Amino acid sequence: MAGAGADPVVALAARLKAAGLTVAVAESAAGGLISAELTRLPGSSAYFRAGMVAYDDASKMGILGIPAGLLDEHGSVSGEVAEAMAKAARRLFGASLGIGETSIAGPGGATETKPVGLSYVAVAGERGTNVRELRLTGDRAANRQAVTGAALALLGEALAEN
């Protein structure tokens, strides 16, 4: 994720530290990339509590406590599930902010109503939860990178609200 120009993770880390806030992550198709980005800097233990990959529905229900009815009604890849994952990460790990992510990264997994690239990221905090829908068009690797960037951007927006 780090590339030319300002490093967004450096800015996020500084803002989290300055505000005394912590973050935890529950991710799915990103497969740990969001957590990896947030922990790649020295001293990340000052703001990063925990991250987990809840890839299948059984993990989402059993570990995160996502209700089966929510998964049945909206599907695993939905704004509602991303929001529930963000809230669960925050609650389970005692963090100020929780990030949730669920996506169809591709190349398979699409349905008639949910295409490859459909992704949802959410950030939950004391002031509520923001959810963003993405319609990505890259290959699997590009989609996973894009959803990671979107999750970090949404975290930045949440920090601006605090």
FENQUIWO-V622998 format. One record per residue. N is the residue number from 0. RES is the residue in one small letter. SS is DSSP state (H for helix, E for strand, - for the rest). Layout:
N_RES_SS + N_RES_SS
This chain:
0_m_- + 1_a_- + 2_g_- + 3_a_- + 4_g_- + 5_a_- + 6_d_- + 7_p_H + 8_v_H + 9_v_H + 10_a_H + 11_l_H + 12_a_H + 13_a_H + 14_r_H + 15_l_H + 16_k_H + 17_a_H + 18_a_H + 19_g_- + 20_l_- + 21_t_- + 22_v_E + 23_a_E + 24_v_E + 25_a_E + 26_e_E + 27_s_- + 28_a_- + 29_a_- + 30_g_- + 31_g_- + 32_l_H + 33_i_H + 34_s_H + 35_a_H + 36_e_H + 37_l_H + 38_t_H + 39_r_- + 40_l_- + 41_p_- + 42_g_- + 43_s_H + 44_s_H + 45_a_H + 46_y_- + 47_f_E + 48_r_E + 49_a_E + 50_g_E + 51_m_E + 52_v_E + 53_a_- + 54_y_- + 55_d_- + 56_d_H + 57_a_H + 58_s_H + 59_k_H + 60_m_H + 61_g_H + 62_i_- + 63_l_- + 64_g_- + 65_i_- + 66_p_- + 67_a_H + 68_g_H + 69_l_H + 70_l_H + 71_d_H + 72_e_H + 73_h_H + 74_g_- + 75_s_- + 76_v_- + 77_s_- + 78_g_H + 79_e_H + 80_v_H + 81_a_H + 82_e_H + 83_a_H + 84_m_H + 85_a_H + 86_k_H + 87_a_H + 88_a_H + 89_r_H + 90_r_H + 91_l_H + 92_f_H + 93_g_- + 94_a_- + 95_s_- + 96_l_E + 97_g_E + 98_i_E + 99_g_E + 100_e_E + 101_t_E + 102_s_E + 103_i_- + 104_a_- + 105_g_- + 106_p_- + 107_g_- + 108_g_- + 109_a_- + 110_t_- + 111_e_- + 112_t_- + 113_k_- + 114_p_- + 115_v_- + 116_g_- + 117_l_E + 118_s_E + 119_y_E + 120_v_E + 121_a_E + 122_v_E + 123_a_E + 124_g_E + 125_e_- + 126_r_- + 127_g_E + 128_t_E + 129_n_E + 130_v_E + 131_r_E + 132_e_E + 133_l_E + 134_r_E + 135_l_- + 136_t_- + 137_g_- + 138_d_- + 139_r_H + 140_a_H + 141_a_H + 142_n_H + 143_r_H + 144_q_H + 145_a_H + 146_v_H + 147_t_H + 148_g_H + 149_a_H + 150_a_H + 151_l_H + 152_a_H + 153_l_H + 154_l_H + 155_g_H + 156_e_H + 157_a_H + 158_l_H + 159_a_H + 160_e_H + 161_n_-
